[in-house]
Amino acid sequence: MSQYPLRLEGDNVPMVRFQNVTKKYGPLTVLDGLNLDVAEGEMVTIIGPSGSGKTTVLRMLMTLETIDSGVIYVDGEPLTHMEKNGRLVRADAAHLRRMRAKIGMCFQHFNLFPHMTALGNCMEGPIQVLGLSKDEAEGRALELLDMVGMAEKRDQHPSRLSGGQQQRVAIARALAMRPKVMLFDEVTSALDPEVISEVTNVIRSLVDQHNLTMLMVTHQIGFAREISDRVCFFYAGRIEEQGAPAVLLDNPQNDRTQQFLSAVMDAN
């Protein structure tokens, strides 16, 4: 691992860096030498056909999957590796736990605890993982529920909430852990079209209030256009094309990007 720095230093260090990252499942290469930098406060959306490696990127950052080669850095530090005797070695469980605290994730299907209220869902992590007192955790949770427009529903269980309301609680719960990076995996695909705009507004406000860095995977091109600073089109485990939404989505240069966007637009 001598070709990789022990940590990223200097001006303009990216919040997230994938450096030559490869992931294989047997003979199938899911990520093929991926290089991707995401700047602090940047909102990057990943689009592409099924099997292109989109969700694998998020699973790597959540340390739900190991990588076969390369290094992932978060906030200047290696995520997948750690320093030992002046060189990088595979990260141990303690290092992964510490680094994972910098990353929050919202899933397509919310994954709220059904036996807890909205408030309880947002308090659990800060108490159990961060060691906050009940009063501290409650104060933080109420502030975040208010921010996502769910303060009045704080005593409701998930079964009493609509899909859009559950997704907003899930966002508040992830934010309660004070992450530096937020990952969104198809967060609008289970929602009705009229609810998508309210979730979009919540996500957009997060950047303004929390200076979050975000990576999102979505099939919904309108959502990508609304929310992103940059869109990356993945194909066969690589970034085939990337650019500002107005450029990549309206005037793609790559044949594969054009074919994918045409198919998605026709499906909608």
PyMOL commands that set and color helices and strands:
alter all, ss='L'
color gray80, all
select helices_A, chain A and resi 54-61+93-100+118-128+134-147+151-153+158-160+163-175+193-210+221-227+245-248+255-267
alter helices_A, ss='H'
color red, helices_A
select strands_A, chain A and resi 16-25+28-38+43-47+69-74+77-78+81-84+87-90+103-106+181-185+213-217+230-235+238-243
alter strands_A, ss='S'
color yellow, strands_A
deselect
rebuild
show_as cartoon
